Amino acid sequence: MLGLLFFVISYVFFSQGSLSQQEHIDLAHWFNLIGAVLLINFNNVFPKNKLNSIASVLTVIGVIAHIGLCTIDFIMWSFGDDNAGRNALSEQISNTPLILVPFVTVGPSFLFVGLAAHALNFIKSNTLSALMVILGGPFVGISYFVWDSGIIMLISCMVFATGLALLLYRKEEKALHNK
């Protein structure tokens, strides 16, 4: 739950726009980094089956990519008012597909894909919660890359995280009844 909370808090910061105004510490990316790393624990709480094995690998790849993306963003943030330096680094990353693809454009989405794959285990028993995860994740990316809307991105992240929290709660509630 702490990972979900930190992840949503990071998207509250992201939805506000310019992150370079955070003078002393890049809170948005610290919350995102810690949240993403803690979300790896979902690999341990969902049913163990073939789908879970695939979902777990995708989730781990997504967490690794989030670590790389946050590292890049920490470096970008460190440029402060040096727009020329930040632009030069951005151009270098854009011209380096072995960094751009796994850590910026594609890799981080694997976290959402992996957690959505976990949610597929609950599509029959907890349909609404599973759909919140399965549909919320892609809308985080679409709202950022296509619509350039921080508010829709935040709402999508909140729907995604709420769905996961509901699935986690249902899982724990079921486990308590079985004891």
ABEGO torsion letter per residue (X at the ends): XAAAAAAAAAAAAAAAEBAAABAABBAAAAAAAAAAAAAAAAAAABBBBAAAAAAAAAAAAAAAAAAAAAAAAAAAAAAEABAAAAAAAAAAAAABAAAAAAAAAAAAAAAAAAAAAAAAAAAAABAAAAAAAAAAAAAAAAAAAAAGBAAAAAAAAAAAAAAAAAAAAAAAAAAAAAX
